[in-house]
Amino acid sequence: MENKTARLTVLIDPARKQAFEKLCHAQDTTPSQVMRRLIRDFLVEHGVKYAPTPVKKTRK
């Protein structure tokens, strides 16, 4: 899983949001998971390379 370090706000009309959330629920996924997959696929499609932020280890 990717490290959650940034927030992306997307504005869409309420009817589209409701339809998207309903479809995500029907496919047993979350809107966030779908958007992360969309962004990853879009970057790959356009050959964009990036280094994911490393996960910080916690000390016990």
PDB file of N, CA, C and O in Angstrom:
ATOM      1  N   MET A   1       0.844  -1.187   0.000  1.00  0.00           N
ATOM      2  CA  MET A   1       0.000   0.000   0.000  1.00  0.00           C
ATOM      3  C   MET A   1       0.879   1.236   0.000  1.00  0.00           C
ATOM      4  O   MET A   1       1.949   1.246   0.608  1.00  0.00           O
ATOM      5  N   GLU A   2       0.441   2.246  -0.662  1.00  0.00           N
ATOM      6  CA  GLU A   2       1.188   3.486  -0.730  1.00  0.00           C
ATOM      7  C   GLU A   2       1.084   4.244   0.577  1.00  0.00           C
ATOM      8  O   GLU A   2       0.104   4.125   1.312  1.00  0.00           O
ATOM      9  N   ASN A   3       2.120   5.029   0.851  1.00  0.00           N
ATOM     10  CA  ASN A   3       2.121   5.875   2.037  1.00  0.00           C
ATOM     11  C   ASN A   3       1.170   7.041   1.809  1.00  0.00           C
ATOM     12  O   ASN A   3       1.289   7.740   0.802  1.00  0.00           O
ATOM     13  N   LYS A   4       0.235   7.264   2.716  1.00  0.00           N
ATOM     14  CA  LYS A   4      -0.755   8.334   2.546  1.00  0.00           C
ATOM     15  C   LYS A   4      -0.174   9.630   3.089  1.00  0.00           C
ATOM     16  O   LYS A   4      -0.152   9.843   4.301  1.00  0.00           O
ATOM     17  N   THR A   5       0.295  10.497   2.199  1.00  0.00           N
ATOM     18  CA  THR A   5       0.943  11.723   2.636  1.00  0.00           C
ATOM     19  C   THR A   5       0.320  12.979   2.065  1.00  0.00           C
ATOM     20  O   THR A   5       0.640  14.077   2.522  1.00  0.00           O
ATOM     21  N   ALA A   6      -0.546  12.860   1.093  1.00  0.00           N
ATOM     22  CA  ALA A   6      -1.105  14.051   0.459  1.00  0.00           C
ATOM     23  C   ALA A   6      -2.580  13.839   0.165  1.00  0.00           C
ATOM     24  O   ALA A   6      -3.045  12.711   0.004  1.00  0.00           O
ATOM     25  N   ARG A   7      -3.292  14.931   0.100  1.00  0.00           N
ATOM     26  CA  ARG A   7      -4.729  14.889  -0.185  1.00  0.00           C
ATOM     27  C   ARG A   7      -4.973  15.566  -1.534  1.00  0.00           C
ATOM     28  O   ARG A   7      -4.364  16.588  -1.851  1.00  0.00           O
ATOM     29  N   LEU A   8      -5.868  14.981  -2.315  1.00  0.00           N
ATOM     30  CA  LEU A   8      -6.271  15.536  -3.599  1.00  0.00           C
ATOM     31  C   LEU A   8      -7.779  15.748  -3.542  1.00  0.00           C
ATOM     32  O   LEU A   8      -8.529  14.797  -3.325  1.00  0.00           O
ATOM     33  N   THR A   9      -8.222  16.966  -3.732  1.00  0.00           N
ATOM     34  CA  THR A   9      -9.649  17.271  -3.701  1.00  0.00           C
ATOM     35  C   THR A   9     -10.158  17.403  -5.126  1.00  0.00           C
ATOM     36  O   THR A   9      -9.591  18.134  -5.937  1.00  0.00           O
ATOM     37  N   VAL A  10     -11.233  16.686  -5.417  1.00  0.00           N
ATOM     38  CA  VAL A  10     -11.824  16.708  -6.748  1.00  0.00           C
ATOM     39  C   VAL A  10     -13.272  17.153  -6.615  1.00  0.00           C
ATOM     40  O   VAL A  10     -14.028  16.593  -5.821  1.00  0.00           O
ATOM     41  N   LEU A  11     -13.652  18.146  -7.379  1.00  0.00           N
ATOM     42  CA  LEU A  11     -15.033  18.634  -7.350  1.00  0.00           C
ATOM     43  C   LEU A  11     -15.794  18.065  -8.541  1.00  0.00           C
ATOM     44  O   LEU A  11     -15.398  18.251  -9.692  1.00  0.00           O
ATOM     45  N   ILE A  12     -16.896  17.365  -8.249  1.00  0.00           N
ATOM     46  CA  ILE A  12     -17.764  16.832  -9.291  1.00  0.00           C
ATOM     47  C   ILE A  12     -19.214  17.079  -8.867  1.00  0.00           C
ATOM     48  O   ILE A  12     -19.492  17.378  -7.706  1.00  0.00           O
ATOM     49  N   ASP A  13     -20.121  16.948  -9.821  1.00  0.00           N
ATOM     50  CA  ASP A  13     -21.518  17.202  -9.482  1.00  0.00           C
ATOM     51  C   ASP A  13     -22.045  16.074  -8.586  1.00  0.00           C
ATOM     52  O   ASP A  13     -21.588  14.935  -8.691  1.00  0.00           O
ATOM     53  N   PRO A  14     -22.993  16.383  -7.715  1.00  0.00           N
ATOM     54  CA  PRO A  14     -23.493  15.410  -6.732  1.00  0.00           C
ATOM     55  C   PRO A  14     -24.052  14.117  -7.342  1.00  0.00           C
ATOM     56  O   PRO A  14     -23.844  13.040  -6.783  1.00  0.00           O
ATOM     57  N   ALA A  15     -24.746  14.204  -8.459  1.00  0.00           N
ATOM     58  CA  ALA A  15     -25.312  13.001  -9.073  1.00  0.00           C
ATOM     59  C   ALA A  15     -24.204  12.069  -9.558  1.00  0.00           C
ATOM     60  O   ALA A  15     -24.310  10.853  -9.403  1.00  0.00           O
ATOM     61  N   ARG A  16     -23.158  12.617 -10.135  1.00  0.00           N
ATOM     62  CA  ARG A  16     -22.031  11.809 -10.610  1.00  0.00           C
ATOM     63  C   ARG A  16     -21.303  11.173  -9.424  1.00  0.00           C
ATOM     64  O   ARG A  16     -20.903  10.010  -9.485  1.00  0.00           O
ATOM     65  N   LYS A  17     -21.137  11.937  -8.353  1.00  0.00           N
ATOM     66  CA  LYS A  17     -20.482  11.415  -7.142  1.00  0.00           C
ATOM     67  C   LYS A  17     -21.283  10.247  -6.576  1.00  0.00           C
ATOM     68  O   LYS A  17     -20.712   9.217  -6.217  1.00  0.00           O
ATOM     69  N   GLN A  18     -22.582  10.402  -6.497  1.00  0.00           N
ATOM     70  CA  GLN A  18     -23.436   9.348  -5.958  1.00  0.00           C
ATOM     71  C   GLN A  18     -23.353   8.081  -6.823  1.00  0.00           C
ATOM     72  O   GLN A  18     -23.259   6.973  -6.294  1.00  0.00           O
ATOM     73  N   ALA A  19     -23.386   8.246  -8.131  1.00  0.00           N
ATOM     74  CA  ALA A  19     -23.296   7.105  -9.040  1.00  0.00           C
ATOM     75  C   ALA A  19     -21.943   6.410  -8.906  1.00  0.00           C
ATOM     76  O   ALA A  19     -21.869   5.181  -8.918  1.00  0.00           O
ATOM     77  N   PHE A  20     -20.870   7.200  -8.780  1.00  0.00           N
ATOM     78  CA  PHE A  20     -19.518   6.658  -8.625  1.00  0.00           C
ATOM     79  C   PHE A  20     -19.403   5.871  -7.323  1.00  0.00           C
ATOM     80  O   PHE A  20     -18.875   4.759  -7.315  1.00  0.00           O
ATOM     81  N   GLU A  21     -19.891   6.437  -6.231  1.00  0.00           N
ATOM     82  CA  GLU A  21     -19.834   5.756  -4.940  1.00  0.00           C
ATOM     83  C   GLU A  21     -20.661   4.474  -4.953  1.00  0.00           C
ATOM     84  O   GLU A  21     -20.252   3.466  -4.377  1.00  0.00           O
ATOM     85  N   LYS A  22     -21.813   4.507  -5.603  1.00  0.00           N
ATOM     86  CA  LYS A  22     -22.672   3.318  -5.688  1.00  0.00           C
ATOM     87  C   LYS A  22     -21.966   2.215  -6.476  1.00  0.00           C
ATOM     88  O   LYS A  22     -21.997   1.052  -6.074  1.00  0.00           O
ATOM     89  N   LEU A  23     -21.337   2.567  -7.588  1.00  0.00           N
ATOM     90  CA  LEU A  23     -20.612   1.590  -8.394  1.00  0.00           C
ATOM     91  C   LEU A  23     -19.422   1.023  -7.619  1.00  0.00           C
ATOM     92  O   LEU A  23     -19.177  -0.183  -7.655  1.00  0.00           O
ATOM     93  N   CYS A  24     -18.693   1.876  -6.928  1.00  0.00           N
ATOM     94  CA  CYS A  24     -17.560   1.405  -6.119  1.00  0.00           C
ATOM     95  C   CYS A  24     -18.043   0.405  -5.076  1.00  0.00           C
ATOM     96  O   CYS A  24     -17.438  -0.652  -4.896  1.00  0.00           O
ATOM     97  N   HIS A  25     -19.130   0.738  -4.391  1.00  0.00           N
ATOM     98  CA  HIS A  25     -19.679  -0.154  -3.374  1.00  0.00           C
ATOM     99  C   HIS A  25     -20.078  -1.499  -3.993  1.00  0.00           C
ATOM    100  O   HIS A  25     -19.817  -2.552  -3.411  1.00  0.00           O
ATOM    101  N   ALA A  26     -20.702  -1.463  -5.157  1.00  0.00           N
ATOM    102  CA  ALA A  26     -21.133  -2.687  -5.838  1.00  0.00           C
ATOM    103  C   ALA A  26     -19.941  -3.558  -6.224  1.00  0.00           C
ATOM    104  O   ALA A  26     -20.064  -4.779  -6.318  1.00  0.00           O
ATOM    105  N   GLN A  27     -18.788  -2.931  -6.446  1.00  0.00           N
ATOM    106  CA  GLN A  27     -17.589  -3.671  -6.830  1.00  0.00           C
ATOM    107  C   GLN A  27     -16.672  -3.923  -5.633  1.00  0.00           C
ATOM    108  O   GLN A  27     -15.523  -4.332  -5.802  1.00  0.00           O
ATOM    109  N   ASP A  28     -17.180  -3.680  -4.429  1.00  0.00           N
ATOM    110  CA  ASP A  28     -16.453  -3.920  -3.183  1.00  0.00           C
ATOM    111  C   ASP A  28     -15.091  -3.218  -3.171  1.00  0.00           C
ATOM    112  O   ASP A  28     -14.069  -3.811  -2.827  1.00  0.00           O
ATOM    113  N   THR A  29     -15.109  -1.954  -3.550  1.00  0.00           N
ATOM    114  CA  THR A  29     -13.905  -1.131  -3.518  1.00  0.00           C
ATOM    115  C   THR A  29     -14.305   0.243  -2.994  1.00  0.00           C
ATOM    116  O   THR A  29     -15.490   0.521  -2.814  1.00  0.00           O
ATOM    117  N   THR A  30     -13.329   1.090  -2.752  1.00  0.00           N
ATOM    118  CA  THR A  30     -13.627   2.442  -2.293  1.00  0.00           C
ATOM    119  C   THR A  30     -13.304   3.442  -3.397  1.00  0.00           C
ATOM    120  O   THR A  30     -12.488   3.159  -4.275  1.00  0.00           O
ATOM    121  N   PRO A  31     -13.940   4.609  -3.356  1.00  0.00           N
ATOM    122  CA  PRO A  31     -13.595   5.640  -4.335  1.00  0.00           C
ATOM    123  C   PRO A  31     -12.105   5.998  -4.284  1.00  0.00           C
ATOM    124  O   PRO A  31     -11.499   6.253  -5.324  1.00  0.00           O
ATOM    125  N   SER A  32     -11.524   6.020  -3.110  1.00  0.00           N
ATOM    126  CA  SER A  32     -10.093   6.341  -2.992  1.00  0.00           C
ATOM    127  C   SER A  32      -9.230   5.304  -3.697  1.00  0.00           C
ATOM    128  O   SER A  32      -8.266   5.659  -4.375  1.00  0.00           O
ATOM    129  N   GLN A  33      -9.568   4.020  -3.543  1.00  0.00           N
ATOM    130  CA  GLN A  33      -8.798   2.973  -4.212  1.00  0.00           C
ATOM    131  C   GLN A  33      -8.886   3.116  -5.727  1.00  0.00           C
ATOM    132  O   GLN A  33      -7.893   2.936  -6.433  1.00  0.00           O
ATOM    133  N   VAL A  34     -10.069   3.437  -6.217  1.00  0.00           N
ATOM    134  CA  VAL A  34     -10.256   3.608  -7.665  1.00  0.00           C
ATOM    135  C   VAL A  34      -9.443   4.803  -8.163  1.00  0.00           C
ATOM    136  O   VAL A  34      -8.803   4.721  -9.212  1.00  0.00           O
ATOM    137  N   MET A  35      -9.465   5.899  -7.427  1.00  0.00           N
ATOM    138  CA  MET A  35      -8.721   7.090  -7.848  1.00  0.00           C
ATOM    139  C   MET A  35      -7.207   6.844  -7.813  1.00  0.00           C
ATOM    140  O   MET A  35      -6.489   7.280  -8.714  1.00  0.00           O
ATOM    141  N   ARG A  36      -6.720   6.147  -6.776  1.00  0.00           N
ATOM    142  CA  ARG A  36      -5.283   5.836  -6.735  1.00  0.00           C
ATOM    143  C   ARG A  36      -4.882   4.970  -7.918  1.00  0.00           C
ATOM    144  O   ARG A  36      -3.832   5.189  -8.522  1.00  0.00           O
ATOM    145  N   ARG A  37      -5.722   3.977  -8.255  1.00  0.00           N
ATOM    146  CA  ARG A  37      -5.435   3.115  -9.404  1.00  0.00           C
ATOM    147  C   ARG A  37      -5.460   3.930 -10.702  1.00  0.00           C
ATOM    148  O   ARG A  37      -4.604   3.746 -11.567  1.00  0.00           O
ATOM    149  N   LEU A  38      -6.435   4.823 -10.837  1.00  0.00           N
ATOM    150  CA  LEU A  38      -6.525   5.680 -12.017  1.00  0.00           C
ATOM    151  C   LEU A  38      -5.255   6.523 -12.181  1.00  0.00           C
ATOM    152  O   LEU A  38      -4.712   6.634 -13.280  1.00  0.00           O
ATOM    153  N   ILE A  39      -4.795   7.107 -11.087  1.00  0.00           N
ATOM    154  CA  ILE A  39      -3.599   7.949 -11.143  1.00  0.00           C
ATOM    155  C   ILE A  39      -2.367   7.116 -11.496  1.00  0.00           C
ATOM    156  O   ILE A  39      -1.568   7.523 -12.338  1.00  0.00           O
ATOM    157  N   ARG A  40      -2.206   5.938 -10.850  1.00  0.00           N
ATOM    158  CA  ARG A  40      -1.070   5.065 -11.178  1.00  0.00           C
ATOM    159  C   ARG A  40      -1.085   4.690 -12.651  1.00  0.00           C
ATOM    160  O   ARG A  40      -0.064   4.794 -13.331  1.00  0.00           O
ATOM    161  N   ASP A  41      -2.252   4.248 -13.153  1.00  0.00           N
ATOM    162  CA  ASP A  41      -2.361   3.844 -14.556  1.00  0.00           C
ATOM    163  C   ASP A  41      -2.085   5.002 -15.506  1.00  0.00           C
ATOM    164  O   ASP A  41      -1.445   4.816 -16.541  1.00  0.00           O
ATOM    165  N   PHE A  42      -2.557   6.181 -15.165  1.00  0.00           N
ATOM    166  CA  PHE A  42      -2.350   7.368 -15.995  1.00  0.00           C
ATOM    167  C   PHE A  42      -0.857   7.706 -16.077  1.00  0.00           C
ATOM    168  O   PHE A  42      -0.346   8.032 -17.149  1.00  0.00           O
ATOM    169  N   LEU A  43      -0.166   7.625 -14.940  1.00  0.00           N
ATOM    170  CA  LEU A  43       1.277   7.891 -14.934  1.00  0.00           C
ATOM    171  C   LEU A  43       2.030   6.868 -15.784  1.00  0.00           C
ATOM    172  O   LEU A  43       2.914   7.233 -16.560  1.00  0.00           O
ATOM    173  N   VAL A  44       1.682   5.596 -15.638  1.00  0.00           N
ATOM    174  CA  VAL A  44       2.324   4.546 -16.427  1.00  0.00           C
ATOM    175  C   VAL A  44       2.047   4.754 -17.915  1.00  0.00           C
ATOM    176  O   VAL A  44       2.955   4.656 -18.739  1.00  0.00           O
ATOM    177  N   GLU A  45       0.806   5.037 -18.250  1.00  0.00           N
ATOM    178  CA  GLU A  45       0.412   5.246 -19.645  1.00  0.00           C
ATOM    179  C   GLU A  45       1.231   6.342 -20.311  1.00  0.00           C
ATOM    180  O   GLU A  45       1.519   6.271 -21.506  1.00  0.00           O
ATOM    181  N   HIS A  46       1.602   7.341 -19.546  1.00  0.00           N
ATOM    182  CA  HIS A  46       2.345   8.471 -20.099  1.00  0.00           C
ATOM    183  C   HIS A  46       3.838   8.413 -19.785  1.00  0.00           C
ATOM    184  O   HIS A  46       4.566   9.381 -20.004  1.00  0.00           O
ATOM    185  N   GLY A  47       4.284   7.270 -19.272  1.00  0.00           N
ATOM    186  CA  GLY A  47       5.712   7.053 -19.047  1.00  0.00           C
ATOM    187  C   GLY A  47       6.318   7.920 -17.967  1.00  0.00           C
ATOM    188  O   GLY A  47       7.517   8.196 -17.996  1.00  0.00           O
ATOM    189  N   VAL A  48       5.508   8.355 -17.010  1.00  0.00           N
ATOM    190  CA  VAL A  48       6.016   9.209 -15.930  1.00  0.00           C
ATOM    191  C   VAL A  48       6.604   8.324 -14.837  1.00  0.00           C
ATOM    192  O   VAL A  48       5.935   7.432 -14.315  1.00  0.00           O
ATOM    193  N   LYS A  49       7.857   8.583 -14.501  1.00  0.00           N
ATOM    194  CA  LYS A  49       8.539   7.853 -13.431  1.00  0.00           C
ATOM    195  C   LYS A  49       8.509   8.698 -12.165  1.00  0.00           C
ATOM    196  O   LYS A  49       8.647   9.921 -12.212  1.00  0.00           O
ATOM    197  N   TYR A  50       8.329   8.033 -11.048  1.00  0.00           N
ATOM    198  CA  TYR A  50       8.362   8.730  -9.768  1.00  0.00           C
ATOM    199  C   TYR A  50       8.833   7.751  -8.707  1.00  0.00           C
ATOM    200  O   TYR A  50       8.690   6.539  -8.861  1.00  0.00           O
ATOM    201  N   ALA A  51       9.384   8.272  -7.652  1.00  0.00           N
ATOM    202  CA  ALA A  51       9.831   7.447  -6.536  1.00  0.00           C
ATOM    203  C   ALA A  51       8.816   7.590  -5.413  1.00  0.00           C
ATOM    204  O   ALA A  51       8.655   8.677  -4.858  1.00  0.00           O
ATOM    205  N   PRO A  52       8.129   6.501  -5.073  1.00  0.00           N
ATOM    206  CA  PRO A  52       7.158   6.581  -3.977  1.00  0.00           C
ATOM    207  C   PRO A  52       7.853   7.011  -2.677  1.00  0.00           C
ATOM    208  O   PRO A  52       9.022   6.701  -2.449  1.00  0.00           O
ATOM    209  N   THR A  53       7.117   7.719  -1.847  1.00  0.00           N
ATOM    210  CA  THR A  53       7.648   8.151  -0.561  1.00  0.00           C
ATOM    211  C   THR A  53       7.874   6.926   0.311  1.00  0.00           C
ATOM    212  O   THR A  53       6.968   6.108   0.472  1.00  0.00           O
ATOM    213  N   PRO A  54       9.087   6.785   0.882  1.00  0.00           N
ATOM    214  CA  PRO A  54       9.333   5.609   1.731  1.00  0.00           C
ATOM    215  C   PRO A  54       8.482   5.639   3.002  1.00  0.00           C
ATOM    216  O   PRO A  54       8.191   6.705   3.543  1.00  0.00           O
ATOM    217  N   VAL A  55       8.093   4.460   3.463  1.00  0.00           N
ATOM    218  CA  VAL A  55       7.317   4.334   4.674  1.00  0.00           C
ATOM    219  C   VAL A  55       8.265   4.486   5.859  1.00  0.00           C
ATOM    220  O   VAL A  55       9.298   3.819   5.923  1.00  0.00           O
ATOM    221  N   LYS A  56       7.913   5.364   6.798  1.00  0.00           N
ATOM    222  CA  LYS A  56       8.764   5.572   7.969  1.00  0.00           C
ATOM    223  C   LYS A  56       8.551   4.433   8.959  1.00  0.00           C
ATOM    224  O   LYS A  56       7.421   4.034   9.243  1.00  0.00           O
ATOM    225  N   LYS A  57       9.659   3.922   9.473  1.00  0.00           N
ATOM    226  CA  LYS A  57       9.594   2.844  10.456  1.00  0.00           C
ATOM    227  C   LYS A  57       9.464   3.457  11.847  1.00  0.00           C
ATOM    228  O   LYS A  57      10.110   4.455  12.163  1.00  0.00           O
ATOM    229  N   THR A  58       8.623   2.845  12.664  1.00  0.00           N
ATOM    230  CA  THR A  58       8.453   3.324  14.028  1.00  0.00           C
ATOM    231  C   THR A  58       9.295   2.480  14.969  1.00  0.00           C
ATOM    232  O   THR A  58       9.474   1.279  14.766  1.00  0.00           O
ATOM    233  N   ARG A  59       9.801   3.129  15.993  1.00  0.00           N
ATOM    234  CA  ARG A  59      10.625   2.436  16.983  1.00  0.00           C
ATOM    235  C   ARG A  59       9.748   1.937  18.102  1.00  0.00           C
ATOM    236  O   ARG A  59       8.773   2.587  18.480  1.00  0.00           O
ATOM    237  N   LYS A  60      10.097   0.774  18.636  1.00  0.00           N
ATOM    238  CA  LYS A  60       9.348   0.209  19.756  1.00  0.00           C
ATOM    239  C   LYS A  60      10.053   0.466  21.048  1.00  0.00           C
ATOM    240  O   LYS A  60       9.569   0.062  22.105  1.00  0.00           O
TER     241      LYS A  60
END
